[in-house]
Amino acid sequence: MKMLRAKLTALRTIVLATVLFIAAPYVVHADTSALANGIYLVNRDAEYSKLLLPIEENERIMLDDGHLLEPTQPNMPDKPRYVALSTVQFVPINLAHKPTKNVDAQGKKQLMLELAKSEIVPLETFTRKNCGRSVAIVIGNQVVTVHKVREPITGGKMQITRCTDNGCDVLFTQLQKNDADR
């Protein structure tokens, strides 16, 4: 009986070591540092994060659940999805000044952003190069929204609309915090 237990323990150890060895490429290379606020190219998306594996060296998998946006918006996915973002093809959101809040004609909050002069040309180049592709706006290490680039963004002015009142307040606070940190 003792010999059988010893063999089973040895077998469990071998199985566990094999599982850890096989999973190691996904675990060792996982980058858990926060992404900078920015506009990131979406390489691909899927319903489950495991469907995006293996990730490339310059990618990050993030959840796009739209929790800061109005649930009835047309650009919202039917259900949460995961996106593989390029960590090298992005434009940081460095603001020229603090964001401002407005209210649109329907009484919904919107955030107005103006990028720093140093980011205007990179944003135009990035959006021109990626017309027809999807990009994710990441603020506070969260995917705020994913949109298809329909035309180049010129001038460096952007607005974030269709967020819930609380969502706009969260984003506003996060952007002000990052502006103060610079």
N, C-alpha and C positions, 0 to 999 in steps of 0.2 A: 504494500500500500504506500509506504514512504517513497519507494522508487517511482511509482506511478505519479505521485504528487510532484516529485522532483522533475520528472519528464514533462509534465503539464506546465509547470512553472517555467522551465526552459523554453518550451514551445511558445508560451505567451510572450516571453521576453523577445524571442526571435520575431514573432509576428509584430509586436509593438515597434521594435527597431526597424523592421521593414516598412511599416506604415510611416513612421517618422522620416525615414530616408526618402521615400517616394514623395511625401508632402513637402519636404524641405525646400525645393526650389520655389514653391509658392509662399512659404512662410518666411524664409530668410530674406527674400527680396521685397517683401511687403513694406512699403513706405507709409508710415503712419503720421508723418509730420503734416501740419496744416498747410493747405494750399493757400497761396496769396489770393486776395480778392482779384478777380479777373474774368476775362472772357476766354473760354477754353474750347478748342476744337473737340467735338465728340467723334471719336473713331468708330464706335459701334455701341449698340444698346441691346439689352435683353431683359426678360422678365425676372430672371434669377442671376445673381452675381456669378455663380459657378459657371454659367454659360459663357461668360466673358474670359474664362481662364483658358490658357495661360495668358497673363498680362505681359505686355512688352515692358522693357526696361524703363521707358519714359511715359508710362501710363499710370493712371490712378482710377480705380473703380469707386464710384460714388452713387448714392441713392438719389434719384429724382422722384420725390413723392409729392411735390407741389404743396407742401403744408403751409406755405406762406401766401399762396395765391387763392383767389376765389375759386371754389370748386366747379363753378359752371362755365369757366372760360374755355374757349374752343381749342386753345393750344395745350390744354391739360391732357396728360395721358389717361386712358381709361382706368389704369391702376398703376401703383408705383412701379418704377422700372430702374434698372441699374445702367449707368453709362460709363464707358471707358473713355476717360479724358486724356488728351495729350498734355503732358506737363512741359513740353517744349514749344508747342504751337499754341500760344496764348498771348493776350495783351493784358498787362496788369491794370487794375482800376486804381490809378493814382489821380486824385482829384485836384483841380485847380483851386477849388475852395470847398467849403462844407456843402453837403447836399442840401437841397431845399425841398419842402413839401408843398404840394399844391393840391387842390381839389378840382376834379373835372366837372363837366356839365351835369353828370349823373350823381354828383356828390361823393364820388370815390376818390380815395387818396392816390397820389402818384408822387414818385420821387424824381426829382430832376438832378441829373449829374452832368458835370462838365469836367472832362479829363484834362489833366495837366498838358501844357503845350508839347512836352516831350512824348506824349502818348498819342497825339492826334494822327500823325503820319503812320505810325505802326498800326493803329486801329484801322485806318483806311486801307493800308496794304493787306492786313490780315483778312479783312472782310471782302476785299476785292478778290484775293486769292481763293477764298473759301465760299464764294457764291454758290448757292445750291446745296451746301452742306449744313449740318447742324452744329450749333455752338451752345455752350452752357455758361450762364452767368453764375459765378461762384462768389458768394459773400459770406464771411464768417465761417469758412470751411463747409458751407452747405450749398448744394445746387439750388438756386433760387428758381430758375426757369431754363428751359431749353427751347431755342428757336432756330428756324431755318434762315440762313442769311439769304435775303432776296436781292439785296443790292449793297454796294459799299457804303459804309457809314463815314460820312465826311463831317468835318468841323468839330468832332470830339464831344458833341452834346448828345446825351441819351436820357431816356426816361424809363423808369420801371413802373408799369401800370398793372392794374388788375390784381394787386395784392390785397389781402384782407387788411382791415384797419390795423389790427395787431401786427400783421406781417410787415406792413410798411413802417410801423414804429420800430420793430426789431431791426429791420435793415437800416433805417435812418440812424439808430443808435450805434449799430455796428460800424457804419461808414464814418460817422463822426468820431468814434473811438479810434479808428485806424488813421483818420486825418490828423488827430491830435498826437498820435504816436510818431508821426513823421518828423 
